Amino acid sequence: MQATISNPNDLPEKPGVYLLKDVQDEILYVGKAKSLKKRVKSYFKEDLEDPKTRVLMRHFHHLDYLVTDTEKEALILESNLIKKHLPRYNIRLKDDKRYPYLQITSENYPRLLITRNVRDDGSHYYGPFTDVTSVRSLLKLLKPVFQLRDCKRMDGPCLNYQIDLCPAPCSGQVTRKDYHENVEKVKLFLEGRQKEVMDLLQKEMEQAALNHDYEKAVVIRDQLFSLGEVMEKQKMEFNRSLDQDVIATSNDGEVVVVVVFRVRNGKIMGKDDFLMEGAQENSPPEILTAFIKQYYSGPRQVPAEILLPVMIEDHLLIEKWLSEKIYTNEYPEGGLSDVLKNQYGNDTDHLSVSVRVPEEGLEHRLVQMVTKNSSIILNHHKQARGALLDLKTYLKIPKIPRRIEAFDISNLAGKNAVASMVVFEDGKPSKNYYRKYKLETPGPDDYAMMQEVLRRRYEKLVSKGETPPDLVVVDGGRGQLNVAIEVLDSLGIQTGVIGLAKEFEQVFIPEVAIPLILPSNSPALHILQRVRDEAHRFAVKYHKNLRDRDLQSSPLDEISGIGPKRKMNLMRHFGDLESIKNASVDEILEVNGINRNLATEIYEFLNPSKN
Ligand code: SF4
C-alpha cells in the first residue's frame, strides 16, 4: 500500500518505508522504520541535532509511505528505492558499473563470461573485481579445467571439442546433468570454496577408478592438478580458513571512500574501493550501514562473515537479511543441488552470516590494514580532486572537470582514418566508456575529421538525453578547438572545451588569443597529458589494427619477392592497396627495399589491363 500525507500523525504504527519529498514531488530522502509513525515524527522535532537533517527538513513538503509486513522487507525495499532514485540526502554508493564481474549465464548449457553489466537475468555474478586483467587470467585458467562452452550459438562441434576445451553439448557428447555438475563446481570455486571442489573431484576420481573408468579418472586427475596450480597462484595466504568481507571507510569531510577486501578460504581474493556520495557529514557507522545495504542488495556473493572497524546500525536485522539472501541466491529453487547435498546433506547452518567488529588478533589486524588502505585511497582521490580543481581555475571552465572526454585522430595520408574518444572520471581512465570511430570523411582533412567524430558523439548524446562531460579535449590547436566549439554550439551543449597541442604543451582556450602554458610540474598539466596520451594511444592502436587487417591478406602476397617487410613498407608509404594500384612505377620505386624490376612487377600485377 502506498499513500501520500504531510502530517506524521497520520502514519500507521507499522513497519515500512517513507519517502520525504519537496514541493516539486522530488524525493529528498528514503528511509525505513519499524514503526513509521514513531520514526517519521522524529523528523518534526523543534531541536533537530543533525545539521543534514535540519537542511533536509527545510526542503520537506510532503511524504509517501509504503507499509510492509516486516522490518526486513522494509530494509530490502529501502535499498532498492535508494538505488533507483538516488535521493539527495541519502548516502549513496557511487555507480559501480565500471567494475568487471564473472558471469555464469542462465542458458540451458551455461557459459562463463566477463561482463560489466550485472542484470537480474537469472545469471550468477561473481565480483566485482578490481582489474580486468586478473579476471581474464582467472577465466583462462578455469576454462580448460571445467570445460564450459564459449560459443554464442551451439552450432559445432568446433575446434574446442577437438582440443578438449569443451565437451560439445552441441552434439550431445555430454549429458545435461554432467555438464551442470561442472557448472556447480565453477560456482563453488568462484565462491572461494576451492577446497570443497578439490574434495569433490578427489571423490569422483576414486569412484571412477573403482568403476574401472580409467579414462575418466585420468581426466579428473588432470583437473585436480590444474586446480592445484590455480590455487598456488593466489598469494597472501593466511593460516586460518576464512570466508569474509572486510570493510572499512575513510572520510575527510569532502570525499568518502569505502574499501572491501574479499577473503575467501583464507586468501585475499580481491580488493575494491567505492566512493560514497552525500556522506561527508555522516559517522562511520552510518556510512557503513548505508554501504552494506546497497552493496549486498544486488546480485552479489554474500560471505559467511563481515568484519568491520565499528558496528553498524540494525546489525541483527542486516545479519538476518543477508543470511536469507545467501541461501536464496545460491539455491533459487529452494533446495540444495545434488552436488552440494553430497557435500553437506541438508544442513544449512553454515550459511548464516555474522557481522562482527574484531577486537584483537589476526582479524583485528586485517581490519586495521583495510582501514589503512581506505585512507591511502582517500589521499589519492584528494590529490586528483586538487588537480581537477586547479584545472578548473586554469581553464576558466564552469565546473570541476570530473568527467573529461578527449578525442584524437589517427590516419596515414587520410587512409584508414579513425578517431578515438577516451573518458576520464575523477582523474582516472574509465575504459568501458571508450569509443572508437571509423571515419568516413575523405582525404587527410584534420578539421573535417574532428568535426565528424564530435558530431557523431554529441548528436548521439543529445538524442539519448545524456549529460555532457565537464570538459571536452580535442587534440590540436586553435583550428580543432574552433571546430569543437562550432559542433557543441550547434547542438546547444554548454560545457568546457579546450585544444591541446602535442608540441610545447600549449592549451588553447575559447576567446583567449594566446595559448596557455601550464607549469611543467603542475598536477593539472599531468592530468591533461595523461588524457591526451591515452587518446593518442587508443587511436593509434585502432588505426594499426585496421592496417594490419588490410595487410594480413593482400594480393601483394601473390607477387614473388614481396615478403612481410616489403609489404609493410609499401603499406606505410601508400596507406592502402588502392593507392599502390594507382601509383606509377617511379612512385613505387620510392619505397624502401623496392628496385626497378620489382616496382615494374608490382605495377603490372596490380594493373593487368594496362599491360
Ligand atoms: S564444441 Fe560445440 S558447444 Fe563446445 S564451444 Fe564448440 S560449438 Fe560450442
Residues whose N, C-alpha, C, O or C-beta is under 5 A from the ligand:
A	BS01	SF4	R149 D150 C151 R153 M154 D155 G156 P157 C158 N160 Y161 C166 A168 P169 C170
